[in-house]
Amino acid sequence: MSSALKNSITYFPVCNGDQSLITLEDGTRILIDCNIRESAKEDDQLCDVHTELLESIKKDSDGIPYLDVFILTHGDHDHCRGFKKNFYTGAPGDYSKADKDKNLIRVDAMWFSPMIAEQYSNEDEDAYQQEAERRLELHRKGDLKKDLPGNRIRIIGYDGSKKYDDLDDLRSKPGEVVVSFNDKVQDKFSIFIHAPFKIHLDSPEKDKNSASIVFQARFKENSWDTEFSCQAIFGGDSDHSTWKQIIDRTTRYGNDKTEKALDWDLFMAPHHCSWTFFNDTDKDEVIETSLEALDYAKPGAFVIASSKKIVNNDDNPPYYDAKVEYIKKIESKEKFLNTAVEPKESKPEPIVFEITKNGPARAFKQKISGAATSAGGSGAASSIISQG
């Protein structure tokens, strides 16, 4: 394999949790969720995803490890565990030698869903929100440092309290395409935002899972290409009700055709291969729109279940019958990958896909380290049509 950096997606083995890394050929790194368990740092049979992450990201000219973008799909602990202990929060200029000794990772640009502010419930989620609020306050004050790496932020979706209405210029909504990440415009990579919707704010329970950020990551081989070489769906813990909204709205506005926003080569099974993607937990009938979402699979597509080992029992998540439904759609057991058992159950390792002109291809994990100069931020979004 060439030593040159390639577009890739890495799915880390974090049991019933999510942590994925998009790496672009220009060095941009986008992390989706984290589930960094301290126990994994001492257990040889678990993947030390903190070390794996550090080996996969860059350092700036001062030797500080950093991510270009961190996307927290929602605030459940299995999606943000370890944020407080392993990521730097606070003014980037205050990053200290002690912080560097701890290998704290600076997040140049955050993606923040207001649903976190409405329903946070654990210390890592709270830490993420407080860091977001610090950055948003810089924008409210017009602080000149607001656009520095480590201060950048993008609001995703809506908030019921209207707390962030004065920051609408930082907001990206369902139906929009984001093309700039960490203040750098990409011409061969973009993200189509699918959810969350306003309807999620009207629910009396305001369920975190149904209000997850859902998006499609899209890669092109060349900037002038009209077709995507790879499209990958990330849906957090989104359930069948969310996917009904996604299918209805995307097809209604025509983005299933103009943006091909529902197509996928890689599909992370929502909520760790839970049955909630197909229906409520106490029902056996499969919701038609969930099956329709799977019909957008491209030839050779993969489903990835970020979960513990899936066995035929009553656990949910992961739920064995959900695995069966996914395999029916992709028509290949080999194309269904469970992070807990790849390449072997006794020592799982990250699942890595290299993005080629012909689609995603399984690859051995590449450890990428070394100094690099930090550039850019949360980026602009080119509006297609609001689906909120």
C-alpha positions in Angstrom: 0.0 0.0 0.0 1.3 3.5 -0.8 2.5 5.6 2.1 0.6 8.6 0.6 -2.4 9.7 2.7 -5.6 8.5 1.2 -9.3 9.3 1.9 -10.5 6.7 4.4 -13.1 6.0 7.1 -12.1 4.2 10.3 -14.7 2.5 12.6 -13.2 1.9 16.0 -14.3 -1.1 18.1 -15.9 0.4 21.2 -18.5 -2.3 22.1 -22.0 -0.7 22.3 -20.9 2.7 21.3 -19.7 4.8 18.4 -16.4 6.3 17.3 -15.5 6.8 13.7 -12.8 8.9 11.9 -13.0 10.3 8.4 -9.5 11.1 7.0 -9.1 13.2 3.9 -6.2 13.0 1.5 -5.2 16.6 2.4 -4.9 15.6 6.1 -8.3 16.8 7.4 -9.6 14.6 10.2 -13.2 14.5 11.2 -14.2 12.5 14.3 -17.8 11.3 14.8 -18.5 10.6 18.4 -16.1 9.0 20.9 -16.4 6.1 23.4 -13.0 6.1 25.1 -13.1 3.6 28.0 -10.3 3.9 30.5 -10.4 0.1 31.0 -9.4 -0.4 27.4 -6.0 1.3 28.1 -5.1 -1.5 30.5 -6.8 -4.5 28.9 -4.9 -6.3 26.1 -8.1 -7.8 24.8 -9.8 -4.4 24.2 -8.8 -1.9 21.6 -7.1 1.2 23.1 -9.0 3.6 20.9 -7.4 6.7 22.6 -4.0 5.5 21.5 -5.3 4.5 18.1 -6.8 7.9 17.7 -3.6 9.7 18.7 -1.7 7.7 16.1 -4.2 8.6 13.4 -4.3 12.4 13.8 -1.9 15.2 13.3 0.0 17.6 15.6 0.4 21.3 15.0 3.7 23.1 14.8 3.7 23.2 18.6 3.3 19.5 18.9 -0.3 19.7 20.0 -2.5 16.8 18.8 -5.7 18.1 17.1 -8.8 17.2 15.2 -10.2 19.4 12.5 -13.8 18.7 13.4 -15.6 16.7 16.1 -19.2 15.8 15.4 -21.2 14.6 18.4 -24.3 13.0 17.0 -26.1 13.2 20.4 -25.2 13.2 24.1 -25.7 9.6 25.2 -22.6 8.5 27.2 -21.7 5.7 24.8 -21.2 8.5 22.1 -19.2 11.0 24.2 -17.5 8.8 26.9 -14.0 10.1 27.6 -14.5 13.5 26.1 -13.8 15.3 29.4 -10.6 13.4 30.2 -9.0 13.1 26.7 -9.9 16.3 24.9 -8.8 19.8 25.6 -11.5 22.4 26.6 -10.9 26.0 27.1 -9.1 28.9 25.2 -6.6 27.4 22.8 -4.0 29.9 23.9 -4.2 28.4 27.4 -3.1 24.9 26.3 -0.3 24.1 28.7 2.7 21.7 28.9 0.6 19.7 31.4 -2.1 19.4 28.8 0.4 18.2 26.2 1.9 15.7 28.7 -1.6 14.2 29.0 -1.9 14.1 25.2 -5.1 16.1 25.3 -6.6 16.5 21.9 -7.6 20.0 20.7 -10.8 20.2 18.7 -10.4 23.0 16.1 -14.1 23.0 15.1 -17.1 21.6 17.0 -20.4 20.5 15.5 -23.0 21.2 18.2 -26.6 20.1 18.4 -28.8 22.3 20.6 -30.5 19.1 21.8 -27.5 18.6 23.9 -28.2 21.8 25.8 -31.8 20.8 26.3 -31.2 17.3 27.7 -27.6 16.7 28.9 -27.2 14.0 31.5 -23.6 13.0 32.0 -20.3 14.7 32.7 -18.8 14.2 29.3 -21.9 15.6 27.6 -21.9 18.5 30.0 -18.2 19.1 29.2 -19.0 19.1 25.5 -21.9 21.6 26.0 -19.9 23.9 28.2 -17.1 24.0 25.6 -19.6 24.8 23.0 -21.1 27.6 25.1 -17.7 29.1 25.6 -17.1 29.2 21.8 -20.6 30.5 21.1 -20.1 33.3 23.6 -17.0 34.5 21.6 -19.3 34.9 18.6 -21.9 36.7 20.6 -19.3 39.2 21.8 -17.7 39.5 18.4 -14.4 38.4 19.9 -11.6 38.5 17.3 -10.4 35.1 18.5 -13.7 33.4 17.6 -12.3 32.1 14.3 -9.1 30.7 15.6 -8.5 26.9 15.6 -9.9 25.6 18.9 -12.7 28.3 19.0 -14.6 27.4 15.8 -18.1 25.9 16.0 -21.1 25.0 13.9 -24.7 24.6 15.2 -26.5 21.7 13.6 -30.3 21.8 13.6 -32.7 23.6 15.8 -33.4 24.4 19.5 -36.8 24.6 21.2 -35.7 27.3 23.6 -34.6 29.7 20.9 -31.5 30.2 22.9 -29.3 30.3 19.8 -31.5 32.2 17.5 -29.0 35.1 17.5 -26.4 32.8 16.1 -28.2 31.7 13.0 -25.3 32.5 10.8 -23.5 29.5 12.5 -26.3 27.1 11.8 -26.6 24.3 9.3 -30.0 22.7 8.8 -31.4 19.5 7.3 -31.2 19.7 3.5 -27.9 21.6 3.5 -24.5 20.5 2.1 -21.4 21.4 4.1 -18.3 21.9 2.0 -15.9 23.6 4.4 -14.3 21.9 7.3 -12.0 23.7 9.8 -12.0 26.8 7.5 -10.9 24.9 4.5 -13.2 24.4 1.5 -13.2 20.9 0.0 -14.0 20.3 -3.6 -14.0 16.5 -3.5 -15.7 15.9 -0.1 -18.9 17.1 1.4 -21.5 16.3 4.0 -25.3 16.3 3.4 -27.2 16.9 6.7 -30.3 14.9 7.1 -31.4 15.4 10.7 -32.4 16.4 13.4 -35.7 18.1 12.5 -37.8 20.6 14.2 -40.4 17.9 14.9 -38.0 16.3 17.4 -38.3 19.5 19.5 -42.1 19.2 19.7 -42.0 15.7 21.3 -42.8 15.9 25.0 -40.1 13.5 25.8 -37.5 15.0 23.4 -35.8 11.7 23.0 -32.0 12.0 22.4 -31.9 9.0 20.0 -34.5 10.3 17.6 -32.8 13.7 17.6 -29.4 12.4 16.6 -27.4 14.2 13.9 -27.8 12.1 10.8 -25.6 12.8 7.7 -24.2 11.4 4.5 -20.5 11.8 3.9 -19.7 12.0 0.2 -16.4 11.5 -1.7 -15.5 12.3 -5.3 -12.4 11.1 -7.1 -12.2 14.4 -9.0 -13.7 17.7 -8.3 -15.5 17.8 -11.7 -17.1 14.4 -11.3 -20.9 14.2 -11.3 -20.9 10.9 -9.4 -19.7 10.1 -5.9 -17.1 7.5 -5.5 -18.3 6.7 -2.0 -21.2 7.7 0.2 -21.4 6.8 3.8 -24.3 7.2 6.2 -23.8 8.1 9.9 -26.9 8.1 12.0 -26.0 8.0 15.7 -28.9 6.3 17.5 -31.6 7.5 15.1 -34.8 5.3 15.1 -37.4 4.3 12.6 -39.4 7.5 13.2 -36.4 9.6 12.3 -35.8 7.6 9.2 -39.4 8.0 8.1 -38.9 11.7 8.2 -35.6 11.5 6.4 -37.1 9.4 3.6 -40.3 11.5 3.3 -38.5 14.9 3.3 -35.5 13.9 1.1 -37.7 12.4 -1.6 -40.3 15.3 -1.3 -37.6 17.9 -2.0 -35.9 15.8 -4.7 -32.6 15.5 -2.9 -32.7 11.8 -3.3 -32.1 12.5 -7.0 -30.4 15.9 -7.3 -28.0 15.2 -4.4 -28.3 11.4 -4.3 -28.5 12.1 -0.6 -29.9 8.6 0.3 -27.4 6.5 -1.6 -24.8 4.6 0.4 -21.8 2.4 0.1 -21.3 2.3 3.9 -24.1 2.3 6.4 -23.5 2.4 10.1 -26.4 0.4 11.6 -28.1 3.0 13.9 -28.1 2.5 17.7 -25.5 -0.3 17.6 -27.7 -2.6 15.4 -30.8 -2.1 17.6 -34.2 -3.1 16.5 -35.4 0.5 16.9 -34.2 1.2 13.3 -36.9 -1.2 12.1 -39.6 -0.7 14.7 -40.3 -0.2 18.3 -38.7 -2.7 20.6 -41.9 -4.6 21.4 -43.0 -5.2 17.8 -41.9 -7.6 15.1 -43.3 -5.8 12.0 -40.7 -3.9 10.0 -41.5 -0.3 9.1 -41.5 0.2 5.3 -39.5 3.4 5.2 -36.6 1.7 7.1 -36.5 -1.0 4.4 -36.7 1.8 1.8 -33.6 3.4 3.3 -31.7 0.2 2.9 -32.8 -0.1 -0.7 -30.6 2.8 -1.6 -27.5 0.6 -1.1 -25.1 0.7 -4.0 -23.6 -2.5 -5.4 -21.2 -4.1 -3.0 -22.3 -1.9 -0.1 -21.3 -2.7 3.5 -23.3 -2.4 6.8 -21.2 -1.8 9.9 -22.5 -2.6 13.3 -20.6 -0.7 16.0 -21.6 -3.0 18.9 -20.6 -5.9 21.1 -20.6 -9.3 19.4 -24.0 -10.0 17.9 -25.4 -13.4 19.0 -28.9 -14.9 18.7 -30.4 -13.9 22.1 -32.7 -11.3 23.5 -30.2 -8.5 23.8 -31.1 -5.2 22.1 -28.8 -3.6 21.2 -27.4 -5.3 19.3 -30.4 -7.3 18.2 -29.9 -10.5 16.2 -33.0 -10.0 14.1 -31.9 -6.6 13.0 -28.7 -8.1 11.7 -30.8 -10.6 9.8 -32.8 -7.7 8.2 -29.6 -5.9 7.1 -28.1 -9.0 5.6 -31.3 -9.6 3.6 -30.9 -6.2 2.0 -27.2 -6.4 1.2 -27.5 -10.1 0.3 -24.1 -11.0 1.8 -23.1 -12.1 5.2 -19.5 -11.0 4.4 -20.7 -7.4 3.8 -22.1 -7.1 7.3 -19.3 -6.2 9.7 -19.4 -6.2 13.5 -16.7 -4.1 15.0 -16.4 -6.4 18.1 -15.1 -9.4 16.0 -13.0 -7.8 13.3 -10.5 -9.2 12.5 -11.0 -11.5 15.5 -13.0 -11.5 18.6 -10.0 -12.0 20.9 -8.4 -8.8 19.7 -10.7 -6.5 17.7 -9.0 -3.7 15.6 -10.4 -0.7 13.8 -12.2 -1.4 10.5 -10.7 0.7 7.9 -12.0 1.5 4.4 -9.9 3.2 1.9 -11.9 5.3 -0.5 -11.0 4.5 -4.1 -12.5 5.7 -7.4 -14.5 2.4 -7.5 -15.9 2.8 -3.9 -14.7 1.8 -0.5 -12.2 -1.0 -0.1 -11.2 -2.8 3.1 -7.6 -1.8 4.1 -5.2 -2.5 6.8 -5.1 0.2 9.4 -2.6 2.9 8.7 -1.1 4.7 11.7 -0.5 8.3 10.7 1.5 10.6 13.0 3.9 13.4 12.8 3.9 17.2 13.0 1.7 19.2 10.7 0.6 22.8 10.7 -3.0 23.4 11.8 -5.3 25.1 9.4 -8.9 26.0 9.1 -12.5 25.7 10.9 -16.1 24.8 11.1 -16.7 25.9 7.6 -19.5 27.2 5.4 -22.5 25.3 4.2 -23.9 25.6 0.7 -27.6 25.5 1.2 -29.5 23.1 -1.1 -32.9 23.3 0.5 -34.0 23.4 4.1 -35.9 20.3 5.2 -36.4 21.3 8.8 
